[in-house]
Amino acid sequence: MHSNFIQKVKFFLKDKKIFWTIIIGIVFWAIAFGIAYVQIFPLEKNLILHFNFNRQVDAIGSSSDVFWIIFGMAIIFVMDQLFSLALYFKEKMISYLISYSGTFFMFLGLFVIYYLSLAN
């Protein structure tokens, strides 16, 4: 059973549509993390505009709250890709849609981090 799962993952990743979607999502996350690490995490003062842990917009807060946005982006992306893998051998089109939506979510997260860095 273990080797069967590994074979399915290898076959899943050989699909160029899925593989490049995952690579692009990882690149978006890396860019968002880089922006946050360079421009937001070093701030000693409170952020002017950010999202708090309850997904609400706050006027002031700690720069460590941005870490939870980065962490949440990664978790949701991994969950989307695992769900896409689970559906890949039954419904490829739905699997592609879920994989692309995970990458689109990473793209939106990149913009959130970018605009937070501009506001601060």
LINNOR-V159071 format. One line per field, one symbol per residue. ss: DSSP state (A for helix, B for strand, O for the rest). psi: psi as a letter, one per 30 degrees, with the letter a starting at -180 (. if undefined). Layout:
ss->???
psi->???
This chain:
ss->OAAAAAAAAAAAAAOAAAAAAAAAAAAAAAAAAAAAAAAAOOOOOOBOOBBOOOOOBBOOBOOOAAAAAAAAAAAAAAAAAAAAAAAAOOOAAAAAAAAAAAAAAAAAAAAAAAAAAAAO
psi->eefeeeeeeeeeffjeeeefeeeeeeeeeeeeeeeeeefeefkflkkeklkafghlklelakffffeeeeeeeeeeeeeeeeeeeefefejeeeeeeeeeeeeeeeeeeeeeeefeeef.
